[in-house]
Amino acid sequence: MKKILTLLGMLLVGALILLGIGGIAYHLFRDQGWLSRGLGALWEAQYEAPIITTVLIVAAFFVFRALYKTEIGGKRDSKVPDFVLFAFIATGIFFLGRLLTTGHI
């Protein structure tokens, strides 16, 4: 019985992770999604406030560099992968609740 409950728990967590990734991908890449609106806002901000745009791009570079070094650096005690996993689970719970209440992601 314990093995069945463990398997069901693992399937639930896996489904929540996939729902989180799928929901983010859907909202990121759809027409008028987060990516197109974000890039459009960045394009407009380039002309209105070029210094802020430059600071955001540099900050994004440093964030991605830090995440890359944490993953590739061989540190096994890093908490970044756990944080990313829990973030996808939380996002999956959010999208599941939204799906149940409104009928769409």
Secondary structure as the mmCIF struct_conf table of DSSP 4:
data_model
#
loop_
_struct_conf.conf_type_id
_struct_conf.id
_struct_conf.beg_label_comp_id
_struct_conf.beg_label_asym_id
_struct_conf.beg_label_seq_id
_struct_conf.end_label_comp_id
_struct_conf.end_label_asym_id
_struct_conf.end_label_seq_id
HELX_RH_AL_P HELX_RH_AL_P1 LYS A 2 PHE A 29
BEND BEND1 ARG A 30 ARG A 30
TURN_TY1_P TURN_TY1_P1 ASP A 31 GLN A 32
HELX_RH_AL_P HELX_RH_AL_P2 TRP A 34 GLU A 48
HELX_RH_AL_P HELX_RH_AL_P3 PRO A 50 ILE A 72
TURN_TY1_P TURN_TY1_P2 GLY A 73 GLY A 73
TURN_TY1_P TURN_TY1_P3 ARG A 76 ASP A 77
BEND BEND2 LYS A 79 LYS A 79
HELX_RH_AL_P HELX_RH_AL_P4 VAL A 80 THR A 102
BEND BEND3 GLY A 103 GLY A 103
#
